Amino acid sequence: MLNPLYQAQANIRRWKAIANFCAARTGDYAELAGLELAETKATVLRELISMVTLGVGVLFTLSFLCFALIATAFGTPYFLAVVWAIAGIWLIVSLAAFFTMRAQLRGANHFGSLQSELREDLKAIKEAL
């Protein structure tokens, strides 16, 4: 008769310890989430500014290069071939940029430290049970 009572008390103590652990870690999670949010925000902003700057520079360079090629080919029998070749090159550049951006977005791991901490704590809770 006493054994189930002691077992219930042990379970209550264990759950109380887990609740205390989770309550203590909640502040740590909030602080870590804030730090990761600030770091991610700064990183995304720097990447966005550099991508826009690079994109504008590349587009202007390619545009003027294309105008120069078309002007050079004007009045020659290769005019249409040059125009279509430039259009094809622009298509290839656009597709390459699309697939590169898609690959970069796929590999992003935002809030990785917070996820890792939560995984470790859940593992510790499972072991305590």
C-alpha positions in Angstrom: 0.0 0.0 0.0 2.9 2.4 0.8 4.8 1.5 -2.4 2.2 3.2 -4.8 2.1 6.2 -2.5 5.9 6.6 -2.5 5.9 6.1 -6.3 3.3 8.8 -6.7 5.4 11.2 -4.5 8.5 10.4 -6.6 6.6 11.1 -9.8 5.3 14.4 -8.3 8.9 15.4 -7.3 10.2 14.5 -10.7 7.5 16.5 -12.5 8.1 19.4 -10.1 11.8 19.3 -10.9 11.1 19.3 -14.6 8.7 22.2 -14.2 11.3 24.2 -12.3 13.9 23.4 -15.0 11.6 24.6 -17.7 10.7 27.7 -15.8 14.3 28.5 -15.3 15.2 27.9 -18.9 12.3 30.1 -20.3 14.2 33.3 -19.5 17.3 31.8 -21.2 15.2 31.0 -24.3 13.8 34.5 -24.5 17.3 36.0 -24.2 18.7 33.7 -26.8 15.8 34.3 -29.2 16.3 38.1 -28.8 20.1 37.7 -29.6 19.4 35.4 -32.5 16.7 37.8 -33.9 19.1 40.8 -33.7 21.9 38.8 -35.4 19.6 37.5 -38.1 18.2 40.9 -38.7 21.6 42.5 -39.1 22.8 39.6 -41.4 19.8 39.8 -43.6 20.0 43.6 -43.9 23.7 43.4 -44.8 23.1 40.6 -47.4 20.1 42.5 -48.8 22.1 45.7 -49.2 25.0 43.9 -50.9 22.8 41.9 -53.2 20.9 45.0 -54.3 24.1 46.9 -54.9 25.6 44.1 -56.8 22.5 43.5 -58.8 22.2 47.2 -59.8 25.9 47.3 -60.8 25.7 44.1 -62.8 22.5 45.1 -64.6 23.9 48.5 -65.6 27.1 47.0 -66.8 25.4 44.3 -68.8 22.9 46.8 -70.2 25.6 49.1 -71.5 27.6 46.2 -72.8 24.6 45.0 -74.7 23.9 48.5 -76.1 27.5 48.6 -77.2 27.2 45.2 -78.9 24.0 46.1 -80.6 25.3 49.5 -81.8 28.4 47.8 -83.1 26.4 45.1 -85.0 23.9 47.6 -86.4 24.0 47.7 -90.2 25.9 44.4 -90.5 24.4 41.0 -91.6 25.0 39.7 -88.0 22.6 42.2 -86.4 19.7 39.8 -85.7 22.1 37.1 -84.5 23.7 39.5 -82.1 20.3 40.7 -80.7 19.1 37.2 -80.2 22.4 36.1 -78.6 22.1 39.0 -76.2 18.6 38.0 -75.3 19.7 34.4 -74.7 22.6 35.5 -72.5 20.1 37.6 -70.4 17.9 34.6 -70.0 20.8 32.4 -68.9 22.0 35.1 -66.4 18.4 35.4 -65.0 18.1 31.6 -64.6 21.5 31.3 -63.0 20.6 34.1 -60.5 17.2 32.4 -59.7 18.8 29.0 -59.0 21.6 30.5 -57.0 19.2 32.5 -54.8 17.0 29.4 -54.4 20.0 27.3 -53.3 21.1 30.0 -50.8 17.7 30.3 -49.2 17.4 26.5 -48.9 20.6 26.3 -46.8 19.6 29.1 -44.4 19.4 28.1 -40.8 18.0 30.9 -38.8 17.6 30.5 -35.0 19.9 27.4 -35.1 21.2 28.0 -31.6 17.8 28.3 -30.1 16.6 25.1 -31.9 19.7 23.3 -30.6 19.1 24.4 -27.0 15.5 23.4 -27.2 16.5 19.9 -28.5 19.0 19.4 -25.8 16.6 20.5 -23.1 13.9 18.2 -24.5 16.4 15.3 -24.5 17.2 16.1 -20.8 13.5 16.1 -19.9 12.9 12.8 -21.6 15.9 11.3 -19.7 14.5 12.6 -16.4 11.2 10.9 -17.1 
